[in-house]
Amino acid sequence: MATSKRGGELRIIAGRWRSRRIRFPETAGLRPTPNRVRETLFNWLQPRLPGARCLDLFAGSGALAFEALSRGAGEVVLVERDPAAAAALRRNLALLEAANAELLETDALGLLERGPARAFDIVFLDPPFHPDPGGGDLLARCCALLDSRGWLAPRGLVYLEVPAGRAPPLPPGWTLIRSKRTGQVGYHLAMDALPGN
């Protein structure tokens, strides 16, 4: 989505906040998930979404978190380290009176290293496409930590957005259950299918 110097705007597609518009600031690497991709993703998630506990790492504009909340997620935790983006998320959460959401203004990798208080049913993993300043593959590191630190509930779902043509870095035991491409973006839904995970 194109943004002006002051930022941009996105529309919630469906649910209790259908057609509500939220504003977000212009921030390096911020790339709101397009409407068409969100529509497909939430069609995939609909059987599991009502009452689900969701984690939106790299929340950015909040497009995925707000859509999940609007469509009946039980709880959403948003993680965003950029101060301007986090401030806009806080304003939008207050504007929508989203009582079942929590914003953590922190680094996603640092959070994942610590491990969760409680596992999540659905995780949105849509980091910036630019290289990880810490070295290595940011998406692969996040997936490995989600897997090894107990972030996923049994048969938990993980949404991954990657540059088109790139395979998502799935840990052993994860199964790719949905996959599509729109323009320069590949988007995928994976499940942690290992028994007991």
Rosetta silent file (secondary structure, phi, psi, omega in degrees, C-alpha in Angstrom):
SEQUENCE: MATSKRGGELRIIAGRWRSRRIRFPETAGLRPTPNRVRETLFNWLQPRLPGARCLDLFAGSGALAFEALSRGAGEVVLVERDPAAAAALRRNLALLEAANAELLETDALGLLERGPARAFDIVFLDPPFHPDPGGGDLLARCCALLDSRGWLAPRGLVYLEVPAGRAPPLPPGWTLIRSKRTGQVGYHLAMDALPGN
SCORE:     score description
SCORE:     0.000 S_00000001
   1 L     0.000  131.173  179.070    0.000    0.000    0.000 S_00000001
   2 L   -71.653  145.166  177.679    1.393    3.408   -0.928 S_00000001
   3 L  -127.918  152.098  173.698    1.876    5.861    1.881 S_00000001
   4 E   -87.956 -179.248  177.660    2.359    9.597    1.970 S_00000001
   5 L   -59.929  -27.844 -178.831    4.969   11.344    4.085 S_00000001
   6 L   -89.092   -5.461  179.008    2.428   11.385    6.890 S_00000001
   7 E   119.913 -156.588 -175.775    1.644    7.702    6.544 S_00000001
   8 E  -145.386 -171.776 -175.409   -1.243    5.709    5.192 S_00000001
   9 E  -143.027  144.373  174.360   -4.612    4.216    5.886 S_00000001
  10 E  -134.451  159.757 -177.042   -6.066    0.732    5.711 S_00000001
  11 E  -112.924  132.211  173.414   -9.566   -0.674    5.880 S_00000001
  12 L   -74.574  130.901 -168.895  -10.690   -3.558    8.087 S_00000001
  13 L   -80.551  -44.207 -172.179  -12.409   -5.979    5.717 S_00000001
  14 L  -147.478  171.010  177.463  -14.930   -7.903    7.816 S_00000001
  15 L    95.019 -161.211 -173.665  -16.336   -8.545   11.282 S_00000001
  16 L   -65.845  -24.306  178.088  -17.504   -6.159   13.976 S_00000001
  17 L  -106.058   23.790 -178.390  -15.256   -3.332   12.693 S_00000001
  18 L   -48.506  131.254  177.572  -16.022   -3.950    9.015 S_00000001
  19 L    73.178   -0.640  174.130  -15.087   -0.960    6.813 S_00000001
  20 L   -67.836  143.118 -179.593  -13.482    0.942    9.703 S_00000001
  21 E  -109.975  139.079  177.598  -10.322    2.729    8.598 S_00000001
  22 E  -126.087  144.283 -178.692   -7.153    2.973   10.637 S_00000001
  23 E  -100.364  151.381  177.514   -4.147    5.192   10.055 S_00000001
  24 E  -142.282  154.369 -177.201   -0.492    4.234   10.377 S_00000001
  25 L   -83.273  161.777  171.539    2.774    6.200   10.085 S_00000001
  26 L   -76.506  119.577 -177.729    5.388    5.934    7.360 S_00000001
  27 L  -138.628  139.676 -179.791    8.064    3.680    8.849 S_00000001
  28 L   -55.556  130.085  176.829   10.991    1.926    7.163 S_00000001
  29 L    82.439   -6.994 -178.790   10.051   -1.630    6.227 S_00000001
  30 L   -75.988  124.066 -171.260    6.358   -1.205    7.105 S_00000001
  31 L  -141.144   83.356 -177.249    4.364   -3.078    4.481 S_00000001
  32 L   -56.918  137.461  178.434    0.682   -3.541    5.359 S_00000001
  33 L   -62.912  125.168 -176.318   -0.716   -6.842    4.103 S_00000001
  34 L   -61.179  155.305 -178.798   -2.876   -6.016    1.047 S_00000001
  35 H   -53.083  -45.914 -176.436   -6.668   -6.409    1.236 S_00000001
  36 H   -63.076  -39.429  178.312   -6.741   -9.320   -1.212 S_00000001
  37 H   -68.025  -43.390  178.943   -4.123  -11.251    0.756 S_00000001
  38 H   -61.470  -41.113  179.320   -5.896  -10.552    4.063 S_00000001
  39 H   -59.963  -46.341  178.647   -9.195  -11.739    2.620 S_00000001
  40 H   -63.975  -47.920 -179.149   -7.639  -15.035    1.516 S_00000001
  41 H   -56.475  -47.491 -175.125   -5.714  -15.502    4.768 S_00000001
  42 H   -75.891  -20.532  167.376   -8.757  -14.971    6.972 S_00000001
  43 H   -65.909  -41.456  176.748  -10.825  -17.317    4.820 S_00000001
  44 H   -61.410  -41.503 -172.539   -8.139  -19.931    5.582 S_00000001
  45 H   -83.170  -15.800 -169.146   -8.221  -19.099    9.298 S_00000001
  46 L   -50.614  -40.862  179.739  -11.980  -18.788    9.798 S_00000001
  47 L   -63.920  -25.597 -176.203  -12.538  -22.302   11.222 S_00000001
  48 L  -104.924   -9.976 -169.804   -9.873  -21.717   13.887 S_00000001
  49 L   -75.563  -42.233 -176.133  -10.177  -17.988   14.553 S_00000001
  50 L   -57.080  121.476  179.883  -13.191  -17.577   16.891 S_00000001
  51 L    79.518   -0.355 -175.292  -11.840  -17.422   20.439 S_00000001
  52 L   -70.825  150.009  172.917   -8.243  -18.056   19.292 S_00000001
  53 E   -94.911  118.675 -172.214   -5.234  -16.636   21.102 S_00000001
  54 E  -118.511  147.841  176.759   -3.134  -14.826   18.458 S_00000001
  55 E  -123.848  122.301  177.756    0.354  -13.327   18.373 S_00000001
  56 E  -109.217   92.657  175.537    1.196  -10.649   15.782 S_00000001
  57 E   -75.621  147.238 -178.342    4.973  -10.343   15.664 S_00000001
  58 L    55.224   53.034 -170.392    6.232   -7.301   13.691 S_00000001
  59 L   -60.732  -34.276  175.441    2.729   -5.804   13.997 S_00000001
  60 L    57.147 -115.649 -179.479    3.552   -2.667   11.966 S_00000001
  61 L   -73.472  -19.420 -175.819    0.264   -1.138   10.789 S_00000001
  62 L    86.913    9.137 -175.384   -1.750   -3.693   12.779 S_00000001
  63 H   -53.885  -45.573 -177.057   -3.562   -4.904    9.639 S_00000001
  64 H   -75.040  -41.647 -179.251   -3.493   -8.576   10.671 S_00000001
  65 H   -63.383  -46.983 -178.317   -4.137   -8.004   14.375 S_00000001
  66 H   -66.573  -36.919  177.518   -7.127   -5.699   13.819 S_00000001
  67 H   -64.908  -42.360  179.283   -8.624   -8.036   11.226 S_00000001
  68 H   -62.626  -45.265  179.296   -8.248  -10.986   13.633 S_00000001
  69 H   -63.288  -42.769 -179.414   -9.866   -9.045   16.481 S_00000001
  70 H   -61.494  -33.096 -175.288  -12.672   -7.832   14.242 S_00000001
  71 L   -94.814    9.798  170.142  -13.424  -11.411   13.147 S_00000001
  72 L   108.885   11.265  174.123  -13.644  -12.899   16.625 S_00000001
  73 L   -58.447  142.860 -178.913  -10.175  -13.747   17.926 S_00000001
  74 L   -73.710  -33.633 -177.628  -10.301  -14.203   21.693 S_00000001
  75 E  -159.542  141.787  174.790   -7.058  -12.344   22.331 S_00000001
  76 E  -133.535  129.188  172.699   -4.320  -10.742   20.251 S_00000001
  77 E  -105.364  121.733  179.355   -0.848   -9.744   21.446 S_00000001
  78 E  -101.945  135.063  179.419    0.825   -7.217   19.123 S_00000001
  79 E  -119.862  122.350  179.599    4.621   -6.858   19.117 S_00000001
  80 L  -151.138  126.327 -177.523    6.210   -3.742   17.602 S_00000001
  81 L   -95.461  -20.581 -179.335    9.541   -2.130   18.458 S_00000001
  82 L   -71.551  123.529 -174.999    9.314    1.013   16.294 S_00000001
  83 H   -59.944  -40.702 -179.082    8.126    3.849   18.584 S_00000001
  84 H   -67.479  -43.598  178.835    6.051    5.658   15.921 S_00000001
  85 H   -65.404  -41.125  179.550    4.339    2.473   14.757 S_00000001
  86 H   -63.919  -40.125  178.784    3.724    1.377   18.359 S_00000001
  87 H   -63.438  -40.265  178.136    2.206    4.774   19.223 S_00000001
  88 H   -67.185  -39.647  176.237   -0.179    4.505   16.256 S_00000001
  89 H   -60.589  -42.945 -179.995   -1.141    0.964   17.276 S_00000001
  90 H   -61.701  -43.152  178.633   -1.868    2.176   20.803 S_00000001
  91 H   -63.255  -44.109 -177.924   -4.096    4.987   19.453 S_00000001
  92 H   -68.361  -37.280  176.033   -5.971    2.619   17.145 S_00000001
  93 H   -61.808  -40.982  178.504   -6.502    0.039   19.899 S_00000001
  94 H   -68.430  -42.184 -179.928   -7.978    2.791   22.080 S_00000001
  95 H   -59.827  -40.129 -179.048  -10.099    4.152   19.213 S_00000001
  96 L   -87.105   -3.899 -178.156  -11.569    0.691   18.582 S_00000001
  97 L    53.973   50.304 -176.886  -11.881   -0.040   22.321 S_00000001
  98 L   -85.214   85.380 -175.844  -10.070   -3.348   21.798 S_00000001
  99 L   -69.940  -23.994 -176.444  -10.116   -4.673   25.350 S_00000001
 100 L   -97.981   30.583  178.265   -8.850   -8.126   24.331 S_00000001
 101 E  -127.242  148.150  176.907   -5.586   -6.844   22.832 S_00000001
 102 E  -132.341  133.290  178.466   -2.171   -6.206   24.371 S_00000001
 103 E  -106.361  126.902  175.112    0.637   -4.183   22.789 S_00000001
 104 E  -112.795  114.527  178.971    4.262   -5.010   23.629 S_00000001
 105 L   -89.602   86.692 -173.844    6.727   -2.359   22.490 S_00000001
 106 L  -156.630  172.710  178.196    9.749   -4.627   22.264 S_00000001
 107 L   -80.024  130.661 -175.397   12.018   -6.570   19.924 S_00000001
 108 H   -62.672  -44.543 -178.901   10.355   -9.698   18.522 S_00000001
 109 H   -64.205  -41.885  177.817   13.452  -11.908   18.672 S_00000001
 110 H   -60.616  -41.549  177.414   14.195  -10.900   22.260 S_00000001
 111 H   -62.600  -46.835 -178.016   10.607  -11.707   23.213 S_00000001
 112 H   -62.987  -34.764  178.284   10.719  -15.088   21.472 S_00000001
 113 H   -60.253  -35.542 -174.707   13.964  -15.984   23.257 S_00000001
 114 H   -74.365  -26.138 -177.601   12.263  -15.575   26.654 S_00000001
 115 L    87.447  156.301 -174.050    9.417  -17.972   25.944 S_00000001
 116 L   -90.962  158.829  169.629    5.683  -17.427   26.492 S_00000001
 117 L   -75.245  -32.187 -178.744    3.531  -17.429   29.597 S_00000001
 118 L  -151.302  143.886 -175.450    0.938  -19.309   27.537 S_00000001
 119 L   -72.641  160.015 -177.882    1.002  -20.800   24.033 S_00000001
 120 E  -110.763  146.489  177.190   -0.736  -19.250   21.016 S_00000001
 121 E   -80.639  -35.859 -177.265   -3.179  -20.828   18.563 S_00000001
 122 E  -137.821  133.148  176.538   -2.245  -18.558   15.646 S_00000001
 123 E  -122.840  130.537  174.401    0.951  -16.577   15.005 S_00000001
 124 E   -98.559  121.459 -174.806    1.314  -13.895   12.317 S_00000001
 125 E  -126.077   96.479 -173.444    4.916  -13.704   11.134 S_00000001
 126 L  -136.577   68.009 -177.052    5.413  -10.913    8.617 S_00000001
 127 L   -74.440  165.828  174.132    8.833   -9.304    9.232 S_00000001
 128 L   -56.136  148.709 -179.489   10.352   -6.594    7.021 S_00000001
 129 L   -79.335  -16.821 -179.029   11.799   -7.987    3.800 S_00000001
 130 L   -69.811  158.732 -174.081   15.099   -6.111    4.171 S_00000001
 131 L   -59.364  149.525  177.866   18.073   -8.107    5.578 S_00000001
 132 L   -69.016  118.933 -179.413   18.281   -8.841    9.303 S_00000001
 133 L   -63.162  -22.431  178.654   20.782   -6.324   10.804 S_00000001
 134 L   -81.880   -0.235 -177.988   21.775   -8.958   13.361 S_00000001
 135 L    87.403  149.848  178.131   22.895  -11.302   10.600 S_00000001
 136 L    85.810 -174.173 -175.749   21.223  -14.467    9.436 S_00000001
 137 L   -98.292  110.302 -175.365   17.692  -15.096    8.273 S_00000001
 138 H   -60.024  -43.954 -178.919   15.199  -13.246   10.492 S_00000001
 139 H   -64.035  -43.938  179.156   12.235  -15.372    9.418 S_00000001
 140 H   -63.807  -39.843  178.938   14.109  -18.635    9.986 S_00000001
 141 H   -64.484  -41.587  178.305   15.273  -17.467   13.428 S_00000001
 142 H   -63.623  -45.842  179.832   11.719  -16.548   14.411 S_00000001
 143 H   -60.376  -43.234 -179.378   10.333  -19.887   13.221 S_00000001
 144 H   -62.292  -40.636  179.879   13.022  -21.800   15.101 S_00000001
 145 H   -71.688  -39.935  175.318   12.262  -19.906   18.326 S_00000001
 146 H   -56.598  -40.574 -177.164    8.505  -20.304   17.966 S_00000001
 147 H   -73.008  -46.028 -171.071    9.111  -24.025   17.613 S_00000001
 148 H   -84.834  -22.135 -175.091   11.735  -24.562   20.309 S_00000001
 149 L  -100.036    5.953  174.608   10.457  -22.215   23.042 S_00000001
 150 L    80.059   28.747 -178.420    6.881  -23.481   23.253 S_00000001
 151 L   -76.738  -21.054 -173.245    5.073  -20.548   21.635 S_00000001
 152 E  -102.690  133.251  171.955    2.628  -22.724   19.683 S_00000001
 153 E   -68.723  165.248  176.506   -0.402  -24.536   21.063 S_00000001
 154 E   -51.716  130.713 -177.748   -1.002  -28.083   19.774 S_00000001
 155 E    56.717   35.123  178.187   -1.510  -27.898   15.992 S_00000001
 156 E   -64.992  149.048 -178.330   -0.815  -24.182   16.152 S_00000001
 157 E  -104.835  141.818  177.201   -0.950  -22.209   12.911 S_00000001
 158 E  -128.697  123.132  174.215    1.733  -19.816   11.643 S_00000001
 159 E   -92.683  129.739 -179.806    1.159  -17.319    8.836 S_00000001
 160 E  -125.264  132.522  175.969    4.346  -16.402    6.960 S_00000001
 161 E  -116.431  125.505 -174.995    4.790  -13.637    4.402 S_00000001
 162 E  -137.427  162.878  173.198    7.963  -13.821    2.296 S_00000001
 163 E   -58.049  140.132 -179.248    9.291  -12.418   -0.989 S_00000001
 164 L   -55.102  141.151  179.159    7.659  -14.251   -3.915 S_00000001
 165 L    90.223   -9.936  179.379    9.654  -17.247   -5.097 S_00000001
 166 L  -100.901  133.086  177.485   11.208  -17.906   -1.713 S_00000001
 167 L   -76.660  139.720  177.443   10.208  -21.016    0.228 S_00000001
 168 L   -69.056  141.348 -176.506    9.223  -20.367    3.862 S_00000001
 169 L   -82.451   87.516 -174.876   11.831  -21.724    6.331 S_00000001
 170 L   -89.117  130.611  174.452    9.791  -24.363    8.164 S_00000001
 171 L   -66.270  161.444  175.217   11.257  -26.209   11.177 S_00000001
 172 L   -56.563  137.091 -179.964   11.043  -30.022   11.282 S_00000001
 173 L    94.562  -13.719  175.509    7.515  -31.134   12.112 S_00000001
 174 E   -87.466  142.694  179.264    5.824  -28.111   10.529 S_00000001
 175 E  -119.027  131.724  175.382    3.554  -28.757    7.554 S_00000001
 176 E   -80.046  117.489 -175.081    2.757  -26.221    4.854 S_00000001
 177 E  -108.150  -19.794  176.014   -1.022  -26.368    4.487 S_00000001
 178 E  -145.753  147.264 -179.369   -1.758  -23.316    2.288 S_00000001
 179 E  -158.744  131.358  177.658    0.373  -21.294   -0.093 S_00000001
 180 E  -146.810  168.229  178.071   -0.305  -18.481   -2.590 S_00000001
 181 E  -135.173  137.415  173.810    1.462  -15.664   -4.380 S_00000001
 182 E  -134.486  113.552 -179.086    0.305  -12.133   -5.174 S_00000001
 183 L    59.428 -122.910 -177.347    2.718   -9.899   -7.083 S_00000001
 184 L   -93.066    9.592 -176.200    6.028   -9.802   -5.241 S_00000001
 185 E  -118.642  130.424  169.154    4.683  -11.468   -2.084 S_00000001
 186 E  -101.701  135.797  179.096    4.390  -15.159   -1.249 S_00000001
 187 E  -132.247  140.719 -166.342    2.092  -15.979    1.650 S_00000001
 188 E  -141.863  151.128  173.699    1.813  -19.279    3.445 S_00000001
 189 E  -122.929  123.325 -179.373    0.029  -20.997    6.308 S_00000001
 190 E  -118.647  156.807  178.142    1.932  -23.666    8.212 S_00000001
 191 E  -128.776  137.429  172.572    0.920  -25.951   11.081 S_00000001
 192 E   -79.634  100.580 -170.170    3.029  -27.438   13.837 S_00000001
 193 L  -100.400    3.474  179.774    1.894  -30.992   13.289 S_00000001
 194 L   -66.469  132.833  178.115    4.246  -32.892   15.592 S_00000001
 195 L   -58.339  135.060  176.914    2.278  -34.957   18.147 S_00000001
 196 L    86.326   -7.947  179.046    2.388  -33.387   21.583 S_00000001
 197 L   -87.164    0.000    0.000    3.570  -29.967   20.352 S_00000001
